[in-house]
């Protein structure tokens, strides 16, 4: 882990961080990053590494692709078996998480002097959500336009140019609508000065709205793994990127009040780094424990109850911590005894390493 200054720009350091990190690991790996990595300078810096990154839609080529690709030209992601845990010491088939509702189209692109695959991905679930948000934005802006039209009609202008300049300024702040001049009338004010009144009408920017509808639910993933002997399937690219997102969510616990990280106050940068290092180590141990428990449950195909009382093979360790509240150690005549170790808690401990069982005097 590396603690960075809050004013530090991600794009300026991500390439260097990955290069330094690669020096510390001895196994073949793929670096997965969000769009903050994706710049010409960083891509050239990590040219020797294998990577998957999201492409920012601020890049003109990316904008053109998400707007121009027809859904009919995109392939459905093949049906994939649910994840099955496989003994890491034995060779087994690769399985991926379910990707129903995803479509994709592959493009070979040269960006920053690096040949790469761009995977234009469309998620139906995300598309539905984006379209719903777009409809709300249209409705909200329509109400705003109606108010602006009323205000515009009431306003007095000294010259026609002043009225049209005001209309131009109003339209600059509208994204999905445009107000067009309908009528400009000349009249006299109470003090007998010549004034102008403007009337307008609001129109939807149909082209802009159509572009946003086409973009809905779409994003682009890029990878420099293009050689035939190493090339990843689209399913592998999407799944590998999605797995990175779950890893990123793990760091939210640094801000979770349950872990009391927000109650620390230190001014010395070295102490802040030390605290963050300890919290990152805790996160590593947390994930290893959760992985061990889930692997054991899937291996024996027996679940434990989640927060809703339903059986699951993928509990969070946070929930397991809550399940173990109320377990106490009692010392009587120098003999340690554990109280409230129910059969369900016994079963959970049996799915964890012997060191965890020993802590509860079970081995």
N, C-alpha and C positions, 0 to 999 in steps of 0.2 A: 504494500500500500504506500501511497505517497500523499501527504497533506499539502495542499496548495493554497496560496494566497487568494482571498476572496476576489481580488481585483484581477487575478490572472485570467487571461483569455484561453478557453479550452483549446481552440484551434491552434494556438501558438505552442502548446506543450504536448498535445496528445501523441504526435509522431515520435518525439524524443522519449516520452514515457514508455511507449511500446517497444522501442528499440532497446532501452535499458532493461525492461522486463524480460525480453527474449533472451538476454544474456544470462538470466538466472534460472531458466528452465532447460532441461535436457531432452525433453520429449517433443515429438512433432505436434504442432498445435495450430489452431486457426484463431487469429485475433478478431474479436467481434466488437464493433463500436457503433455508436449512433452517428448522426450526420455531422456532429461537431468535429469529427476526424477528417471529414471529406473536404480536402483542399488540395490543390495541385502540389503545394510544398510538402504536405504531410505524405501524400501518396508516393512522391519520389523518395522521401526519407525512409519509408517502410517498404520499398520495392522488393526487398529480399525476404519479406515476411509474407505469410499467407493471411489474408484478411477478408472479412465480410463487413460491409458498412452500408448504412442507409445513405441514399443520395439526397442532398437538400434540393427541394423544388425551386430554389432561387436560381439554380443553374438553368440557362435557357433551353439546352438540349433536353433536360429532364422535364421541364414544363411542356415542351412540345410533345414528348412521348406520352405523358399521362393524359394529355388533351386529345391526342390524335388517334391513339390505339382504339380500335373497335372491340367491344366486348366479344363479338362473334369470332374475332381472330385470336382470342385468348384461349389457352387450353385449360381444361379442368384438371386440378391436381388429382392424381390417381388415388383411389381408395387405399387407405393405409391402415394396417393393424394398429390397435391400441398399444401403448408402450408396454413392453414386457421386460422385467429386469432379468438380465442374463449374468451368470457368474463371470466376473471379469477375468478369471483365470482360464476360462474355456472360450474357444472361438464359437461364435453364434451369429445368427443372421442379424442384420441391422433392422431395427423397428423405429418408427417415428410416431410422434403424437398425431392425433386425428386432425386433419386439415380440411375437413368438409367446408364448402363455401368459398374456397380460395381458387382463383384463376390466375394464370400467368402468361407472359409472353417474353421471350428471350431476345436480347439484342447484343451484338458485339460492338463495343464502343472503345475508342481510344481517347482517354481524357488525362491531361497532365503528362502525356507521353507514355502512359501505362495502358497496355491492352487489357481489357476487362470485360466481364459479362455483366450486363445490366438486366435484372429481372424485374419487369413491370408487373406488380402484384395487385390483384383486386380482391378484397375481402368483402363478402356479401354482408356480413354482420356489421362491419365498419361502414360499408356503403349505406346501409339502412339508417345508421346513426347519423352519418354526415348529411344525408338527404333531409332527415328530420330537422337537423340544426339549420340547414339552408332554408327550409320552409319557414322556420321561426324568424330567421333574419329578414326574409322577404316581407313577412307580415309586420315586423317591427319597423322596418325602413319605410314601408308603405304608410304607416301611421305618422312617421316623421315627415314624410313628403306632404301629406295632407295638412299638417300644421304649418309647414313652410309656405305652402300655397296661400293659406289664409293670411299669414303675416306679410307675404309679398304683395298681396292685393291691397292691404291697408297702407302700405308704405308710400310716401311721396318722394319723387325724384326730380331733381332740377333739370336734368337733360336725359334724352333717350340713352346716351352712352353710359350714364351713371346707372341706369336701370339694368342695362345689359351686362355691365361689369358686375353688379350685385348678383345677377342670375348666374354668371360664370363662376363666381366665388362659392355660391350655394351648391352648385353641381360638383365642385371639386370634393366636397365632403360626402357625396353620395356614391355608393359602390354598386348598388343593384338597380337604382332608378336614375332617371334624368328628367329634369323639369325643362320643358320647352315653352318658348314664348308663344302665346296665342294672340294677344292683343295689347297694343300700347296706345293709350289714349291721353290726349292733351286736355287740360282743364285749368281752372283758376282756383287759387287758394283763397282763404278768407281775407288775406291782405292784398288780394288782386295780383298775385304773382303767378307766372305760368309754371305749372307742375305737370308731371307725367305719372300715370298709373299703369301698372303692368299686371296682366293676367296671364297665368300659365297653366299647364296641365302636366301631370306626372306620367311618365312611361317607364315600363320595366325595360332594363337593358337585357333584351332577350339573348343576345350573343354571349354576354358575360355570364348570365344565369345558366345557359346551356353548357358553357365551359366548366362551370363549377359542378354541374350535374355529372359531366363526364369524368371529372377528377375525383368525384366522391368515392371513398373507400380504396383509393389507389395510393401506392407508394412504390419506391424503387429501391431494390437492394443490389449492391455491386460487389463483385469479388474479382480478385486477380488470379484465381485458380482456374486457368483456362486450358491447360494441357490435357489432352485426351486421357492420359493415364491417371490423372488426379482429379479431373473435372467432377464437380458435385452435381447431383440431380437437383432440380428445382425444389423438390420436397426437402432435401437436405439443407439447402440454402435458407429456406423459410424457417424450418425447424430450429436450425442453429441460431438464427437471429432471434427468434422468439424465446429461446432458452436464455439468451443474454438478458432479455427484459425481466425474467423472473429473478435473475441474479441481482439486477439493479434494484428491484423492489426490496431485496433483503437489507439494503443499506438504510432503508427508511427507519429501521429500528434505532438508529442513532438519535432520531428525534422523538422516539416514542417515550412518553412519560413513564411507562412501566419499567424502563431501564434506567431512569433517573439521570440520563446523560445531560439533560437540560438544566440540572441543578448544580452542575459544576461551573465554577467561574475561575479562570486562570488568565493571567495577562502574558506570561512568558510563552513565546512561540514554541519552545522546546517542550514545555509541559502540555501544551495543546496537542502537539504531535504525539507525545507519549500516550495521552488519553485516547486519541484516535487509533493509535496502533493497538492498544489493549481492546478497544471496542471492535476493531476489525478482526482481531484474534478470536474474540467471543463469537463473532458472526461465523467465522470459519468452523469453530467447534459446534456451533448450533446447527449449521448445515450438514456437517458430517454426522451428527447424531440423528437428525431428521432423515437423512439418506439411509442410514443403517436400519432405522426402524421401518421405514417404508419397504426397503428391500426384503426384510424378514417377513413382513406381513404378506407381501406379494408371493414370496417363495412358498409359504405355507397356505396361502389363499384364505386367510382368515382376517377379517377386518375388526376395527374397534369403533365404538360409537363416537360420532362427531358432536358438534354443538347442538345439532338438531335431533340427536338421538338415532341417526341413521348410520349404518355400518359403512366404513370407508377404509380403503387400503392406502390412502394418501393423507394421513392426518398431519397437521402442523405440529412442530415440537412445542410451539407456544401453547397450543391447546392441551398437550400432554402435561406441560408444566402446571396448568390450571387443574388438571385431573389429579395431580399429586399434592394439591394443597390439603393440609389437615393431617399429613403423615408426620408422626413425631417419634423421637428416640427417647426411651425411658431407661434410666439406670437404677437398678435395684440390687443392693448388696454387691456392687461392682460389676454386675452383669448387664450388658446392653441389650435392650429389647426394642423392637419396632412396633408401633401401634398404628391401626387403621390401614394396614396393608391388605386391601381387599383382593379377592380373586382376579378382578379386572386389572388391578395394579400389578399383581403377580405376573399376569400374562404379558403386560407391556414390558416389564423388566426382563422376562424370558426372551424377548425379541431384541434385547440390547446386549452388548458385550458383557463378559463376566465381571469386568471392573465396575460396571454400573450395578450389577447384582450384589457384588461384594459390599458396596456402599450401603446397601439395605440389609446386610447380614444374611444374604441368601446363598453365598458360596464362599 
